[in-house]
Structures are given as structure tokens and as C-alpha cells.
Amino acid sequence: MPPIQRHRIRLPDVDFSRKLESDVYFMLDDADGGSRRIRFHDYDAIYAVPGLYEQIFYERLKCDSPRFLAQRLEEVLAAAGDDLNRQRVFDFGAGNGMMGEALAHHGVSRLVGLDISAAAESALHRDRPGLYDAYYAADITGDDPSLREALRRWHFTCLTTVAALGYHDIPAAAFREAFNLVGDGGWIAFNIKETFLGESDDSGFAVFIKRLIAGEFLQLYHLERYRHRISIEGNPLYYCAVIGRKLAPLVA
């Protein structure tokens, strides 16, 4: 990875705890004295600035999900008599490669990434060249038979998705397509904000996730609540790590 650039980031003195996740932002000061507001979910703007994604989410806000999920995945596979370094992994919603880097640390047989954002692909090739065996900047739900065929040829045995489910980053239909690219008996590992698993959340995505882990499509091996990162206010944000084995294709 190229030398990390340092940026002047200011977190606003605003209580976002009762606001939508999409409303949260930070300020980035420019060298010429100007500044601009960037929303947390404006990934294209963040990826365009080398090192900014890592500095805001991993350094300032202590995001630990890629390391945590990769570690748990290795442990779960070992307990089941399997091995992470034998897996052909599809890293879905791969972004600029943070999860891919964590997986590569443990070792995998093949590592393929996909993200809908062309800016993510550019950031990956800029910051982590050669990390993936292949990387696709594409909409997995689009009408592109050549993409589907290219992905099928990898014969994935494992799917990972980190910090991308539930906030319109990856809709249920897209996750379903990715899930179904893994062979039956393959491993599925993702994280989800804990509120999506709560009884009070009956939103469409929450219902989708609860249906997924109920047992018809996924044999649940591991479910753990953990600190994903801290908020701007310094409060812990808890997610759930979900690891299981695919039983059958997901249907709409």
C-alpha cells in the first residue's frame, strides 16, 4: 500500500444519535484553507481522497469489523473441520479492499471482489493493487449475462459482506444474487447493525435478514454482538456478526 496521506478532519459538534445514518457527516479541511462537508455514506467522495476512508473510519472511529469478521470466520471454519485458506471467497460490497486485506492476512485460495462503485475500484487499484484475483465494478442485479457467467466460473465457496447491508448500500435483491453464487454448503459471513435483528424492526430489510437466518436457507453457526466502531459522539455502535452455511438458494 502506498504511504498513507494525512488529512485534517473535523467532526462536527452535532448530536447525530437521533438522526438518520445518511445524515451523518464530517468536515475535510483543504490545504488552501477551504473546507467541505462529506457525508459518511458518500463513499465516492471519500474514496477519491487517498487515505481518507482509513483515517476517518478506522483511525478516528475505530472500525474493527473486517479484522473481527475475518478472525471469527477462520475460527468457525476450523471448529467445523474446514479451512479458510481453502476457500474461494466472493467479497461482495468490497469497497477499497479493507475486508479483502483482512482475508488475505489469514490466507484464502481465491479472492474476488465486487462493488457497484467505480470509485471504489479506482481506490482499490490505487491503494491495494493486486490484492484480489479479480475485481468487478458492476451492479450484480443488472442485465449483464457476461458478468453473471464470469462470477459463476469462480465456483465460490464463501461469501463475505462487511458494513454494507441495510443502509441502501446493498439492497436485499443484490445480496440475494451474491448469496446464490455460492454453492450449497458454502460459507456465508456478514455483519448487520444489531437493530435489524430486534423484534421492533419490521422493515423490509430486517424481515429479509430474519428470514435468512431462520434456518431455511442458512444453517447458523455463529451469531455474536460486538462493537463495530464508535459514533461521532464517542458511543459504541454495535453490530452482529453472522456466519453460517448455505442450505439452499435464496428466493424472492
MIKE-71052 format. One line per field, with one value per residue: x, y, z of N, C-alpha, C in turn; residue in one letter; residue number from 1. Coordinates in nm, 2 decimals. Example, Ala and Ser with C-alpha at 12.3 -4.5 7.8 and 13.67 -1.06 7.14 Angstrom:
REM residues 2
n_east: 1.32  1.28
n_north: -0.57  -0.22
n_up: 0.78  0.71
ca_east: 1.23  1.37
ca_north: -0.45  -0.11
ca_up: 0.78  0.71
c_east: 1.32  1.29
c_north: -0.33  0.00
c_up: 0.78  0.79
resn: A  S
resi: 1  2
This chain:
REM residues 252
n_east: 0.09  0.06  0.24  0.06  -0.15  -0.20  -0.48  -0.67  -0.92  -1.24  -1.47  -1.81  -1.98  -2.23  -2.52  -2.59  -2.73  -3.01  -3.06  -3.09  -2.88  -2.77  -2.75  -2.53  -2.21  -1.88  -1.62  -1.38  -1.08  -0.91  -0.59  -0.56  -0.70  -0.97  -1.28  -1.49  -1.80  -1.86  -2.06  -2.10  -2.18  -2.12  -1.95  -1.81  -1.70  -1.53  -1.36  -1.22  -1.02  -0.70  -0.63  -0.83  -1.06  -0.96  -0.86  -1.07  -1.27  -1.13  -0.92  -1.00  -1.26  -1.25  -1.31  -1.36  -1.45  -1.37  -1.13  -1.23  -1.45  -1.32  -1.14  -1.32  -1.45  -1.24  -1.20  -1.45  -1.47  -1.25  -1.33  -1.54  -1.41  -1.31  -1.12  -1.00  -0.81  -0.86  -1.07  -1.27  -1.33  -1.59  -1.60  -1.83  -1.96  -1.72  -1.57  -1.29  -1.12  -1.08  -1.19  -1.10  -0.82  -0.80  -0.89  -0.69  -0.48  -0.52  -0.52  -0.65  -0.78  -0.88  -0.96  -1.21  -1.35  -1.63  -1.80  -2.04  -1.95  -1.75  -1.56  -1.47  -1.34  -1.13  -1.00  -0.92  -0.73  -0.55  -0.46  -0.43  -0.31  -0.33  -0.44  -0.68  -0.78  -0.95  -1.16  -1.46  -1.64  -1.95  -2.31  -2.47  -2.73  -2.79  -2.88  -2.68  -2.55  -2.29  -2.14  -2.26  -2.19  -1.91  -1.87  -1.99  -1.80  -1.60  -1.67  -1.76  -1.70  -1.74  -1.89  -1.85  -1.96  -1.93  -2.03  -2.21  -2.48  -2.82  -2.84  -2.92  -2.69  -2.63  -2.89  -3.16  -3.22  -2.98  -2.80  -2.91  -2.86  -2.58  -2.55  -2.66  -2.47  -2.28  -2.20  -2.42  -2.38  -2.16  -1.99  -2.12  -2.07  -2.14  -2.20  -2.43  -2.62  -2.72  -2.98  -3.14  -3.20  -3.37  -3.68  -3.86  -3.81  -3.96  -3.91  -3.86  -3.60  -3.51  -3.69  -3.62  -3.35  -3.40  -3.55  -3.37  -3.18  -3.33  -3.32  -3.41  -3.27  -3.01  -2.78  -2.71  -2.41  -2.27  -2.34  -2.29  -2.28  -2.10  -1.86  -1.88  -1.78  -1.71  -1.93  -1.97  -2.01  -1.88  -1.99  -2.04  -2.11  -2.30  -2.29  -2.40  -2.23  -2.26  -2.24  -2.26  -2.37  -2.46  -2.77  -2.96  -3.06  -3.15  -3.47  -3.70
n_north: -0.12  0.23  0.51  0.64  0.91  1.21  1.38  1.67  1.64  1.73  1.66  1.73  1.93  1.80  1.63  1.33  1.12  1.08  1.11  1.02  0.76  0.83  1.10  1.17  1.34  1.46  1.71  1.81  1.97  2.17  2.21  2.47  2.63  2.61  2.42  2.13  1.96  1.63  1.35  1.05  0.83  0.90  0.75  0.76  1.02  1.00  0.79  0.90  1.05  0.98  0.76  0.88  0.73  0.53  0.68  0.83  0.63  0.40  0.49  0.73  0.66  0.40  0.16  -0.19  -0.41  -0.56  -0.70  -0.83  -1.00  -1.16  -1.29  -1.43  -1.59  -1.76  -1.90  -2.03  -2.19  -2.36  -2.49  -2.63  -2.82  -2.73  -2.51  -2.18  -2.11  -2.26  -2.17  -2.02  -1.71  -1.47  -1.15  -0.93  -0.61  -0.49  -0.25  -0.05  -0.25  -0.33  -0.54  -0.75  -0.73  -0.81  -1.07  -1.17  -1.16  -1.38  -1.58  -1.71  -1.93  -1.83  -1.49  -1.27  -0.96  -0.74  -0.44  -0.19  0.06  0.25  0.43  0.30  0.08  0.22  0.33  0.10  -0.02  0.18  0.20  -0.07  -0.25  -0.55  -0.71  -0.86  -1.15  -1.10  -0.82  -0.66  -0.38  -0.32  -0.36  -0.61  -0.69  -0.61  -0.64  -0.82  -1.07  -1.17  -1.08  -1.23  -1.49  -1.48  -1.45  -1.69  -1.87  -1.87  -2.04  -2.01  -2.07  -1.93  -1.64  -1.30  -1.01  -0.69  -0.43  -0.32  -0.37  -0.29  -0.01  0.10  0.07  -0.19  -0.35  -0.59  -0.75  -0.75  -0.87  -1.12  -1.22  -1.24  -1.42  -1.65  -1.72  -1.87  -2.20  -2.46  -2.55  -2.40  -2.13  -1.84  -1.52  -1.23  -0.89  -0.70  -0.42  -0.42  -0.35  -0.43  -0.69  -0.68  -0.72  -0.51  -0.40  -0.41  -0.36  -0.38  -0.48  -0.58  -0.78  -0.95  -1.02  -1.16  -1.37  -1.49  -1.60  -1.77  -2.04  -2.19  -2.13  -2.09  -2.24  -2.16  -2.09  -1.92  -1.64  -1.32  -1.04  -0.74  -0.46  -0.25  0.00  0.33  0.61  0.95  1.09  0.94  0.71  0.36  0.16  -0.10  -0.41  -0.72  -1.01  -1.26  -1.59  -1.86  -2.17  -2.21  -2.34  -2.36  -2.21  -1.86  -1.73  -1.50
n_up: 0.00  -0.08  0.07  0.35  0.33  0.52  0.66  0.74  0.95  1.07  1.32  1.35  1.60  1.67  1.77  1.65  1.72  1.71  1.45  1.10  0.96  0.72  0.73  0.87  0.89  0.82  0.84  0.60  0.58  0.35  0.20  0.11  0.28  0.26  0.32  0.32  0.34  0.40  0.36  0.56  0.41  0.15  -0.03  -0.28  -0.28  -0.06  -0.12  -0.33  -0.22  -0.13  0.14  0.31  0.37  0.54  0.75  0.86  0.93  1.04  1.19  1.34  1.42  1.49  1.36  1.34  1.21  0.96  1.05  1.27  1.17  0.98  1.15  1.31  1.12  1.03  1.27  1.31  1.08  1.13  1.36  1.25  1.10  0.86  0.64  0.62  0.43  0.21  0.08  -0.18  -0.22  -0.23  -0.21  -0.14  -0.21  -0.18  -0.17  -0.11  -0.04  0.23  0.38  0.21  0.25  0.52  0.49  0.32  0.49  0.66  0.47  0.17  -0.08  -0.33  -0.41  -0.48  -0.57  -0.56  -0.63  -0.66  -0.71  -0.92  -0.83  -0.59  -0.70  -0.84  -0.62  -0.49  -0.67  -0.67  -0.40  -0.30  -0.49  -0.68  -0.48  -0.50  -0.69  -0.89  -0.97  -0.98  -1.10  -1.08  -1.12  -0.96  -0.99  -1.24  -1.59  -1.72  -1.87  -1.92  -1.70  -1.49  -1.58  -1.57  -1.29  -1.20  -1.29  -1.11  -0.90  -0.62  -0.28  -0.05  0.09  0.17  0.34  0.45  0.66  0.49  0.45  0.47  0.47  0.22  0.08  -0.01  -0.14  -0.06  -0.28  -0.43  -0.25  -0.24  -0.49  -0.48  -0.27  -0.38  -0.57  -0.43  -0.38  -0.26  0.08  0.11  0.28  0.45  0.55  0.72  0.84  1.04  1.15  1.49  1.54  1.33  1.38  1.59  1.77  1.73  1.49  1.19  0.93  0.57  0.50  0.75  0.79  0.58  0.65  0.90  0.80  0.65  0.83  0.97  0.92  0.70  0.46  0.55  0.76  1.07  1.22  1.39  1.58  1.69  1.90  1.87  1.91  1.64  1.56  1.69  1.74  1.61  1.84  2.02  2.12  2.15  1.86  1.79  1.62  1.47  1.41  1.16  1.08  0.87  0.70  0.37  0.29  0.08  -0.23  -0.21  -0.24  -0.38
ca_east: 0.00  0.14  0.24  -0.07  -0.16  -0.27  -0.58  -0.73  -1.07  -1.31  -1.60  -1.90  -2.03  -2.37  -2.57  -2.65  -2.79  -3.15  -3.08  -3.07  -2.74  -2.73  -2.73  -2.40  -2.11  -1.76  -1.56  -1.25  -1.02  -0.82  -0.46  -0.57  -0.78  -1.12  -1.33  -1.61  -1.88  -1.87  -2.14  -2.03  -2.22  -2.08  -1.83  -1.73  -1.62  -1.43  -1.26  -1.14  -0.91  -0.62  -0.62  -0.93  -1.15  -0.90  -0.83  -1.20  -1.34  -1.05  -0.83  -1.08  -1.39  -1.21  -1.38  -1.29  -1.53  -1.30  -1.05  -1.32  -1.52  -1.22  -1.09  -1.43  -1.47  -1.14  -1.23  -1.57  -1.44  -1.16  -1.42  -1.62  -1.32  -1.28  -1.00  -1.03  -0.72  -0.91  -1.20  -1.28  -1.41  -1.65  -1.61  -1.93  -1.95  -1.58  -1.51  -1.15  -1.04  -1.04  -1.22  -1.01  -0.69  -0.81  -0.90  -0.56  -0.39  -0.54  -0.49  -0.76  -0.74  -0.90  -1.03  -1.27  -1.43  -1.73  -1.87  -2.12  -1.89  -1.63  -1.46  -1.41  -1.24  -1.01  -0.93  -0.85  -0.61  -0.45  -0.41  -0.41  -0.30  -0.30  -0.50  -0.78  -0.76  -1.03  -1.24  -1.56  -1.72  -2.07  -2.44  -2.49  -2.87  -2.82  -2.90  -2.55  -2.52  -2.15  -2.10  -2.30  -2.11  -1.78  -1.88  -2.01  -1.69  -1.51  -1.72  -1.73  -1.73  -1.76  -1.93  -1.83  -2.01  -1.90  -2.07  -2.28  -2.61  -2.92  -2.85  -2.93  -2.57  -2.66  -3.03  -3.18  -3.21  -2.84  -2.74  -2.97  -2.78  -2.45  -2.57  -2.69  -2.34  -2.21  -2.25  -2.48  -2.28  -2.06  -1.99  -2.17  -2.03  -2.17  -2.24  -2.55  -2.64  -2.80  -3.13  -3.21  -3.24  -3.46  -3.82  -3.94  -3.78  -4.03  -3.88  -3.84  -3.47  -3.50  -3.76  -3.53  -3.24  -3.45  -3.59  -3.24  -3.11  -3.43  -3.29  -3.45  -3.16  -2.88  -2.75  -2.64  -2.30  -2.22  -2.40  -2.22  -2.28  -1.97  -1.85  -1.84  -1.70  -1.77  -2.00  -1.91  -2.03  -1.79  -2.06  -2.02  -2.21  -2.29  -2.33  -2.39  -2.16  -2.34  -2.16  -2.33  -2.35  -2.57  -2.85  -3.04  -3.07  -3.25  -3.58  -3.76
ca_north: 0.00  0.35  0.58  0.70  1.06  1.26  1.48  1.74  1.60  1.78  1.60  1.84  1.92  1.78  1.50  1.26  0.99  1.06  1.14  0.91  0.73  0.90  1.25  1.19  1.39  1.52  1.82  1.79  2.09  2.16  2.28  2.61  2.69  2.58  2.30  2.08  1.87  1.50  1.25  0.92  0.74  0.95  0.68  0.80  1.13  0.96  0.71  0.98  1.11  0.87  0.75  0.94  0.63  0.46  0.78  0.86  0.51  0.31  0.56  0.81  0.60  0.27  0.04  -0.32  -0.52  -0.66  -0.79  -0.92  -1.10  -1.25  -1.38  -1.52  -1.68  -1.86  -1.98  -2.11  -2.29  -2.45  -2.57  -2.72  -2.91  -2.67  -2.42  -2.06  -2.09  -2.35  -2.11  -1.93  -1.61  -1.36  -1.03  -0.85  -0.48  -0.49  -0.12  -0.03  -0.37  -0.34  -0.68  -0.83  -0.72  -0.89  -1.21  -1.21  -1.18  -1.52  -1.66  -1.78  -1.99  -1.72  -1.38  -1.19  -0.86  -0.67  -0.33  -0.11  0.19  0.26  0.50  0.20  0.01  0.30  0.34  -0.03  -0.03  0.28  0.17  -0.21  -0.32  -0.69  -0.77  -0.95  -1.22  -1.03  -0.72  -0.61  -0.27  -0.36  -0.38  -0.75  -0.71  -0.56  -0.73  -0.84  -1.22  -1.19  -1.07  -1.35  -1.61  -1.46  -1.48  -1.83  -1.95  -1.88  -2.15  -1.96  -2.15  -1.84  -1.50  -1.21  -0.88  -0.62  -0.30  -0.27  -0.42  -0.23  0.14  0.13  0.04  -0.32  -0.39  -0.73  -0.82  -0.77  -0.97  -1.25  -1.26  -1.28  -1.54  -1.76  -1.75  -1.96  -2.34  -2.52  -2.60  -2.29  -2.04  -1.71  -1.44  -1.08  -0.82  -0.62  -0.34  -0.50  -0.31  -0.50  -0.82  -0.66  -0.75  -0.40  -0.36  -0.49  -0.30  -0.49  -0.54  -0.65  -0.91  -1.03  -1.08  -1.26  -1.49  -1.56  -1.67  -1.86  -2.18  -2.25  -2.10  -2.08  -2.31  -2.06  -2.15  -1.82  -1.51  -1.25  -0.89  -0.68  -0.32  -0.23  0.12  0.43  0.71  1.08  1.13  0.86  0.60  0.23  0.12  -0.25  -0.49  -0.86  -1.10  -1.37  -1.68  -1.99  -2.24  -2.21  -2.47  -2.36  -2.08  -1.77  -1.70  -1.37
ca_up: 0.00  -0.09  0.20  0.39  0.34  0.64  0.63  0.85  0.96  1.19  1.35  1.39  1.73  1.65  1.82  1.54  1.77  1.67  1.31  1.01  0.94  0.60  0.76  0.95  0.81  0.88  0.76  0.55  0.55  0.24  0.22  0.08  0.38  0.25  0.38  0.26  0.42  0.33  0.44  0.58  0.31  0.02  -0.05  -0.39  -0.25  0.03  -0.19  -0.42  -0.15  -0.08  0.28  0.39  0.43  0.65  0.86  0.93  0.98  1.11  1.29  1.42  1.47  1.55  1.30  1.36  1.15  0.88  1.13  1.36  1.10  0.92  1.26  1.35  1.01  1.04  1.39  1.29  0.98  1.19  1.45  1.17  1.03  0.74  0.65  0.54  0.31  0.10  0.03  -0.30  -0.15  -0.30  -0.11  -0.20  -0.15  -0.14  -0.14  -0.14  -0.01  0.37  0.41  0.13  0.31  0.64  0.45  0.27  0.61  0.70  0.35  0.11  -0.21  -0.43  -0.36  -0.59  -0.51  -0.65  -0.58  -0.76  -0.72  -0.99  -0.74  -0.51  -0.78  -0.86  -0.49  -0.46  -0.76  -0.63  -0.27  -0.27  -0.62  -0.68  -0.36  -0.55  -0.81  -0.99  -0.91  -1.07  -1.06  -1.15  -1.05  -0.97  -1.03  -1.37  -1.70  -1.79  -1.86  -1.92  -1.56  -1.41  -1.62  -1.52  -1.15  -1.18  -1.32  -0.99  -0.82  -0.49  -0.16  0.07  0.07  0.28  0.31  0.57  0.68  0.37  0.45  0.54  0.45  0.08  0.01  -0.07  -0.12  -0.04  -0.41  -0.46  -0.16  -0.28  -0.61  -0.43  -0.19  -0.47  -0.64  -0.35  -0.38  -0.14  0.17  0.12  0.39  0.44  0.66  0.71  0.97  1.03  1.27  1.58  1.54  1.23  1.44  1.70  1.75  1.70  1.35  1.09  0.80  0.47  0.51  0.87  0.77  0.49  0.73  0.99  0.73  0.60  0.94  1.05  0.91  0.57  0.36  0.61  0.88  1.15  1.31  1.48  1.59  1.80  1.90  1.90  1.87  1.51  1.57  1.77  1.67  1.63  1.99  2.11  2.18  2.08  1.77  1.80  1.51  1.49  1.31  1.13  1.00  0.86  0.58  0.28  0.27  -0.04  -0.29  -0.16  -0.33  -0.35
c_east: 0.09  0.14  0.11  -0.06  -0.24  -0.36  -0.63  -0.88  -1.12  -1.45  -1.69  -1.95  -2.19  -2.41  -2.65  -2.73  -2.93  -3.17  -3.05  -2.92  -2.69  -2.71  -2.60  -2.29  -1.99  -1.71  -1.42  -1.19  -0.91  -0.69  -0.47  -0.66  -0.93  -1.15  -1.46  -1.67  -1.89  -1.96  -2.07  -2.06  -2.19  -1.95  -1.74  -1.64  -1.50  -1.32  -1.17  -1.02  -0.82  -0.60  -0.73  -1.02  -1.09  -0.89  -0.96  -1.26  -1.26  -0.97  -0.92  -1.19  -1.37  -1.29  -1.30  -1.35  -1.45  -1.21  -1.13  -1.39  -1.43  -1.17  -1.20  -1.45  -1.37  -1.16  -1.35  -1.54  -1.35  -1.24  -1.50  -1.54  -1.29  -1.16  -1.03  -0.94  -0.76  -1.03  -1.18  -1.38  -1.46  -1.68  -1.70  -1.95  -1.81  -1.51  -1.37  -1.06  -1.01  -1.07  -1.12  -0.87  -0.69  -0.82  -0.76  -0.46  -0.40  -0.51  -0.62  -0.71  -0.76  -0.98  -1.08  -1.36  -1.53  -1.79  -1.93  -2.05  -1.76  -1.52  -1.40  -1.31  -1.12  -0.93  -0.85  -0.72  -0.51  -0.38  -0.37  -0.40  -0.26  -0.36  -0.60  -0.74  -0.84  -1.12  -1.34  -1.63  -1.85  -2.19  -2.47  -2.64  -2.89  -2.83  -2.77  -2.51  -2.37  -2.09  -2.13  -2.22  -1.97  -1.77  -1.90  -1.89  -1.59  -1.55  -1.70  -1.78  -1.76  -1.80  -1.91  -1.89  -2.00  -1.95  -2.14  -2.42  -2.71  -2.93  -2.85  -2.80  -2.58  -2.81  -3.05  -3.17  -3.07  -2.77  -2.79  -2.89  -2.64  -2.45  -2.58  -2.57  -2.26  -2.27  -2.32  -2.38  -2.17  -2.09  -2.04  -2.13  -2.06  -2.19  -2.36  -2.57  -2.75  -2.95  -3.21  -3.26  -3.33  -3.60  -3.90  -3.92  -3.85  -4.02  -3.85  -3.71  -3.45  -3.57  -3.68  -3.42  -3.29  -3.50  -3.47  -3.18  -3.20  -3.40  -3.32  -3.34  -3.02  -2.87  -2.66  -2.53  -2.26  -2.29  -2.35  -2.23  -2.14  -1.97  -1.79  -1.74  -1.76  -1.84  -1.92  -1.91  -1.94  -1.86  -2.04  -2.14  -2.20  -2.36  -2.34  -2.32  -2.24  -2.26  -2.24  -2.30  -2.48  -2.64  -2.92  -3.04  -3.18  -3.35  -3.64  -3.89
c_north: 0.12  0.42  0.65  0.85  1.10  1.37  1.54  1.72  1.66  1.71  1.71  1.82  1.91  1.64  1.43  1.14  0.97  1.10  1.01  0.89  0.81  1.05  1.27  1.24  1.43  1.63  1.79  1.93  2.07  2.24  2.43  2.69  2.67  2.45  2.26  1.97  1.74  1.40  1.12  0.82  0.79  0.88  0.72  0.92  1.10  0.88  0.79  1.05  1.00  0.88  0.81  0.84  0.56  0.56  0.81  0.74  0.42  0.37  0.64  0.74  0.45  0.15  -0.08  -0.44  -0.61  -0.75  -0.89  -1.03  -1.20  -1.35  -1.48  -1.63  -1.79  -1.95  -2.08  -2.22  -2.40  -2.55  -2.67  -2.82  -2.86  -2.57  -2.30  -2.05  -2.19  -2.28  -2.02  -1.83  -1.50  -1.25  -0.93  -0.72  -0.45  -0.36  -0.11  -0.14  -0.39  -0.49  -0.78  -0.84  -0.81  -1.04  -1.26  -1.23  -1.33  -1.62  -1.73  -1.83  -1.89  -1.61  -1.29  -1.09  -0.80  -0.55  -0.25  0.02  0.18  0.33  0.40  0.12  0.09  0.31  0.21  -0.04  0.07  0.24  0.03  -0.29  -0.47  -0.77  -0.88  -1.02  -1.16  -0.93  -0.66  -0.49  -0.28  -0.37  -0.53  -0.78  -0.66  -0.67  -0.75  -0.99  -1.25  -1.18  -1.19  -1.47  -1.60  -1.49  -1.62  -1.92  -1.96  -1.99  -2.12  -2.06  -2.07  -1.70  -1.42  -1.07  -0.80  -0.47  -0.23  -0.30  -0.33  -0.08  0.18  0.11  -0.09  -0.36  -0.54  -0.81  -0.85  -0.87  -1.11  -1.30  -1.31  -1.41  -1.66  -1.80  -1.85  -2.10  -2.38  -2.58  -2.50  -2.20  -1.90  -1.63  -1.29  -1.02  -0.73  -0.55  -0.42  -0.47  -0.39  -0.64  -0.80  -0.69  -0.64  -0.35  -0.46  -0.43  -0.41  -0.56  -0.62  -0.79  -1.00  -1.10  -1.19  -1.38  -1.56  -1.65  -1.77  -2.01  -2.25  -2.24  -2.11  -2.15  -2.22  -2.13  -2.05  -1.69  -1.44  -1.10  -0.84  -0.53  -0.30  -0.11  0.21  0.54  0.84  1.12  1.05  0.74  0.47  0.20  -0.03  -0.31  -0.64  -0.93  -1.22  -1.46  -1.81  -2.06  -2.24  -2.34  -2.48  -2.22  -1.99  -1.74  -1.57  -1.39
c_up: 0.00  0.05  0.23  0.40  0.46  0.60  0.76  0.85  1.08  1.20  1.40  1.53  1.72  1.70  1.71  1.59  1.73  1.52  1.22  0.98  0.82  0.62  0.83  0.85  0.89  0.79  0.72  0.51  0.44  0.27  0.20  0.17  0.37  0.32  0.31  0.35  0.34  0.42  0.45  0.47  0.17  -0.01  -0.17  -0.36  -0.15  -0.04  -0.28  -0.35  -0.08  0.07  0.37  0.45  0.55  0.77  0.93  1.00  1.07  1.22  1.39  1.49  1.50  1.49  1.30  1.29  1.06  0.96  1.21  1.28  1.03  1.03  1.30  1.25  1.01  1.16  1.37  1.19  1.05  1.28  1.37  1.08  0.89  0.75  0.56  0.42  0.20  0.03  -0.09  -0.26  -0.24  -0.20  -0.18  -0.13  -0.10  -0.11  -0.19  -0.08  0.14  0.42  0.34  0.20  0.44  0.60  0.40  0.38  0.66  0.59  0.30  -0.03  -0.33  -0.37  -0.47  -0.52  -0.61  -0.57  -0.69  -0.80  -0.80  -0.91  -0.64  -0.58  -0.81  -0.73  -0.46  -0.55  -0.72  -0.50  -0.24  -0.40  -0.60  -0.56  -0.40  -0.67  -0.92  -0.91  -1.01  -1.02  -1.14  -1.06  -1.07  -1.01  -1.17  -1.48  -1.78  -1.77  -1.86  -1.78  -1.48  -1.45  -1.56  -1.37  -1.12  -1.20  -1.21  -0.89  -0.67  -0.38  -0.04  0.02  0.19  0.24  0.45  0.56  0.56  0.36  0.53  0.53  0.31  0.01  -0.07  -0.05  -0.11  -0.17  -0.45  -0.38  -0.19  -0.40  -0.57  -0.35  -0.28  -0.56  -0.56  -0.36  -0.25  -0.05  0.19  0.24  0.36  0.56  0.63  0.84  0.94  1.16  1.36  1.57  1.44  1.27  1.55  1.67  1.70  1.55  1.25  0.95  0.70  0.48  0.64  0.86  0.68  0.57  0.83  0.92  0.68  0.71  1.02  1.02  0.77  0.46  0.42  0.74  0.97  1.24  1.41  1.47  1.71  1.79  1.94  1.86  1.73  1.50  1.67  1.69  1.68  1.77  2.08  2.17  2.09  1.98  1.75  1.67  1.55  1.37  1.29  1.04  0.99  0.73  0.50  0.26  0.14  -0.10  -0.23  -0.27  -0.29  -0.27
resn: M  P  P  I  Q  R  H  R  I  R  L  P  D  V  D  F  S  R  K  L  E  S  D  V  Y  F  M  L  D  D  A  D  G  G  S  R  R  I  R  F  H  D  Y  D  A  I  Y  A  V  P  G  L  Y  E  Q  I  F  Y  E  R  L  K  C  D  S  P  R  F  L  A  Q  R  L  E  E  V  L  A  A  A  G  D  D  L  N  R  Q  R  V  F  D  F  G  A  G  N  G  M  M  G  E  A  L  A  H  H  G  V  S  R  L  V  G  L  D  I  S  A  A  A  E  S  A  L  H  R  D  R  P  G  L  Y  D  A  Y  Y  A  A  D  I  T  G  D  D  P  S  L  R  E  A  L  R  R  W  H  F  T  C  L  T  T  V  A  A  L  G  Y  H  D  I  P  A  A  A  F  R  E  A  F  N  L  V  G  D  G  G  W  I  A  F  N  I  K  E  T  F  L  G  E  S  D  D  S  G  F  A  V  F  I  K  R  L  I  A  G  E  F  L  Q  L  Y  H  L  E  R  Y  R  H  R  I  S  I  E  G  N  P  L  Y  Y  C  A  V  I  G  R  K  L  A  P  L  V  A
resi: 1  2  3  4  5  6  7  8  9  10  11  12  13  14  15  16  17  18  19  20  21  22  23  24  25  26  27  28  29  30  31  32  33  34  35  36  37  38  39  40  41  42  43  44  45  46  47  48  49  50  51  52  53  54  55  56  57  58  59  60  61  62  63  64  65  66  67  68  69  70  71  72  73  74  75  76  77  78  79  80  81  82  83  84  85  86  87  88  89  90  91  92  93  94  95  96  97  98  99  100  101  102  103  104  105  106  107  108  109  110  111  112  113  114  115  116  117  118  119  120  121  122  123  124  125  126  127  128  129  130  131  132  133  134  135  136  137  138  139  140  141  142  143  144  145  146  147  148  149  150  151  152  153  154  155  156  157  158  159  160  161  162  163  164  165  166  167  168  169  170  171  172  173  174  175  176  177  178  179  180  181  182  183  184  185  186  187  188  189  190  191  192  193  194  195  196  197  198  199  200  201  202  203  204  205  206  207  208  209  210  211  212  213  214  215  216  217  218  219  220  221  222  223  224  225  226  227  228  229  230  231  232  233  234  235  236  237  238  239  240  241  242  243  244  245  246  247  248  249  250  251  252
